[in-house]
Amino acid sequence: MFQSLQMFGPVALWSPFFLLVLAAVALLYMGITGPWRQRFGLGDAVSGKQKAYFGTGMALLYICKGSPLDLMGHLTFTAHMVQMAVLYLIVPQCFILGIPAPLYERAFRFAAVRRVFRLLTKPIVALLLFNGLFSLYHVPFIFDAVKMNMWLHAFVTSVIFVAAFCMWWPLVNKLPEWQTLSGLKKMGYIFADGMLLTPACALIIFTDTPLYATYTDPKAWMAALALCVPQGTLASLDLTGPQMFLSMSPLHDQQLGGVLMKIIQEIVYGTMLFFIFTEWYRKEREKEPSMDMEPRPTKL
């Protein structure tokens, strides 16, 4: 399939402008955590692990929104759902863990920022906000409208990304003041998160007809494709419709996308559950008195 994508040109395939923006952000991060760290009150607070998390997040963000995967997400629903899964279930965690605590603390000095962020990261609010927005986005008429409007698409996907960041915050942030969930509550939070995402996936998987015009109707598909392919390039191509890039029916493409989204979600949430349970078990064991500390009986 990659060979057939070459027709769209390097701009559509590799998004050089987006790459330059990410490169600028990466350089700024390197400056803040490197030579400028004293100005931002970081001291030696930034570990190599944090930098690796941030770098991983930036790389995955580019793969999702700047690499051929982004173009493929406009061609097939399967690629779109893989893109959404990585973008919303993995990337936010990397950024939360990669941004040093003093930078969060500087942002939270502003009362308005602190109040809004505290509201949006309340567990119930965060769960309902992310899963509600994600499910609403995949309602067919909303999805098609968003897919065919560049500015609306950028706005909606950015809002869902912020909601995903807020959803992951109670689970993975390391700031003591913002630890609102205990180990058992974190496990319940993950289970609730999986349950709330299930209806949207189930609708996509078990429907017996294709839901989205942007993957079935040639005109709507071309309008959606214009979001990531330059108009001059698109006008020069002889494209008849999405079936050119599908090795299966649109319905099967849609169902496979829903299945992959659910599988990736289960892997990510299952991995998170494992780490949460391990941490909770370790802390519970630390609370128990050590056998070595028990007084031994005195011999007569």
N, C-alpha and C positions, 0 to 999 in steps of 0.2 A: 504493500500500500504506500510505503514511503516514496517509492519511485513516482507514483502517480501524483503525490503531493508536490513534487518539484515544479509542476506547472504553475503553481500559485506564486512562485518567486520567493526570494530570501526575506523580504520584508514581512510577508504573511507568515512564513515559516519560523522566523527567529526574532521578530519584534525588536529590532535594534534600539528603537527609542525607549522602549520599556526597559531594556537591558541597561541602557545608560542611566536611567533613573535609579534602578536598583544598585548599580555600581556607585553612584553618588551617595546613596544612603549607606552602603557598605563602607565607603571611605569615611563618611561622617562618624559611623559607629567605631571604626578603627581609631579615629582621632580622639573621640570622647573616652574610649577605654584605654587609649595609649598615651600619647604625649600630652593630651589636654585633660587627663583624668583628675589632676589636682584641682583644676578650675571647676569641675563639676562635683567635687567632693567625693570622688570614688576611692582615692587612695589606692590600696592594693586589693580592693573589694572584688575585682573582676577576675574570675578564674578562667583557665583555658577551657574548662567544660562549658561555661556560659558562652564563651565566644564560639565554641563548636555548635552549640544549640542555635545561636543566632545565624551563623553561617549556613547551617542546614536548613533553617527556615527560609532564608533568602534564596537558596538554591531550589528548594521545592516550590517556592512562590514563582520563580522564573519558569520552572518546568510546567507549572499549572497554567500560567497566564502569558508566557512569552515564547515557549518552545512549540514545536509542531503539535503537541498535545492540545494546545488552545485551538488551533485550526481544526484538528480532528474533532474537538468538542462541538464544532459547528456543523460537522459532516455526519457524525453518528451519535446517537444518544448514549451508546455504551461508553464512548470516550468522554462525553460530557459528565456522566455520573462518576467515572473514575477521577476526573478532574475535581468535581465537587467534594468527593470523599477525602482526597488528599488536602485540598485547600481548606476545608472546614474542620476536619477531624485531626489533622497532624500539624499543619503549619502554625496555628495559633499557640499550640503547646510549646513549640520551639521558640517563638518570640517571647512568651511569658517567662520561660526559663532563661532565655538569653539576655534579657534586658536587666542590667544591674539594679538592685534594690534602691540605691540612692537616687536613681533617676525617677523611679516611681514616687519616692518620697518628695522629690522636688515638685513633681506634678501635683501631688496631693496637698501641697501647701495652699493651692488655690481652693477656696471653700466650695465654689461651684463645681469644680472638677471632682472634688472629693465626694460631694453629696450625690451627684449624678452617677458616678462610678459605683458608689456603695449601693445605690438603688438597683442599678443594672446587674450587679453581681450577687445580689441576694439569691440564694439557691433556687427558690421557686420562680422568681422573676426571670432569672437567667435560663432556666430550663424551658419555660413557656415561650420566652422571647425567641430563642434560637430555633426550637423545633416548630413553633408556630410560623415564623418567617420562612423557614426552609420548606415546610409543607405548603404554605400559601404560594410561594414562588413556583411550585410545580403543579399548581392548578392550571389546566391547559390554556385557557384564554389569557391568563396573566403571564404564563411562561412565554407564549408566542409573542405577546405584546412587548415584553422585556427583551426578547431575543432579536427583535427587529428594530430596536431603537438604541443607538450607541450610548447616549447619555443616560438613558433610563437603565440600561444594562450595567453600566459602570456604577451607577448609584445603588441599585438594588444589590448587586453582588458585594459591594463595599459594606453596605449596612448589614448584610448577613454575616460577613466576615467579622465585623465588630461584635455582633451578637454571639458568634462562635467563640471569640476571644473572652467575652463575659461568661459564657457557659463553662469554659475550661478553667477560668480563674479560681473558683472555689476549690478545685481539685489539685491544681499543680503550682499555685503561687507559693513562694517561700517566705513571705513577709509575716512575722509573728502576729502583728495586729490584725491581719486579714485572714487568719485561720478560723473560718466560721463553721467548718465541718470536722467532726472526729472521724476516726477510721471506719466505724460501722456506718455512720451517716454518709460517708463518701461512697461506700459500696451501694447503699440504697439509692444514692444520687445517680450512680452509673446505671443501675437497673431501670430507674425511672426514665433516664435519658434514652435508653434503648427502646423502651416501650413507646415513648412519645414519637420516636422516629419511624416506628414500624408501620403505622397506617399509610403514610405517604409511599413507602416502599411497596407495601402490599397492593395499593391501588395501581401502581405502575406495573408490578409483576403479574397480577392476576386478571387484569382487564383483557378482554378478548378482541379489542380493536385498538389501533394506534391512536394515541391521544394528542399528539403535537403536530400541528401543521408545518412547523419549521423543519420537521424531519420527514414529511410525506408530500407536501404540496410544493412543486417546483418554484413557484413565485415566492412563497413565504421563505423557502429554503435559501433562495438567492438573496432575498432581503436580509436574512440573518447572516449570510456569508459575507455581506458587504461590511460587517462590523470589524472583520479582521483581514480582509483582502482589499488592497488598494483598488479604487474604482477603475482605473485604467487597465490594470491587470485583469480584473473580473470581466470587463467588457470585451477583452480580447480572447476570452476562453469560450469554447463551445461546450457548455454544460447543460445537460438535459434534466438533471435532478439528483436527489440523494442516492438513488439506486446505483449510480455510477461507482460509489465507494462502499457499497454494502455487499457482503457475501451472504447475506441472509435477508429475510423479509423485514420490513420496518417494525412489525409487531415483535418479532423475535429479537431484533436489535433493542427495542424498548425494554422487553422483559429481561434480557441479559444485563442491561444497564442497571435495572432495579436490583437484580440478584447480586451483581458485583458491589453495588453500593452497600447492600446489607452485609455481605461477606466482609468487606473492608471495615465496616462499622463494628462488626462482632470481633474482628481481630484486634482493632484498636481498643475497644472497650474491655475485651478480655485481658489484654496485656495490662491495661490500667488497673483492672481489678486485681490481677496477680500482684502488682507492685504495692497497691494499697493494702491488700491483705497481708503481705509479707511485712510491711512497715508496722501495721497494727499489731500483728503477732509478736514482732520483736519488742515493741513498746510494752505490751502486756507481760512478756517474760521478764523485762527489766524491772517491772513493778513487784514481781514475786521475790521474796527473800531468798537469797542464795543459800544453797544447802551447805556451802562451805562456811557460811557465817553463823550457822546454828551452833549454840554452845554444846560441847561434848560432855557427856556424863563424867563426873569425877570418880576416879577409882578409889575405893576404901582400902 
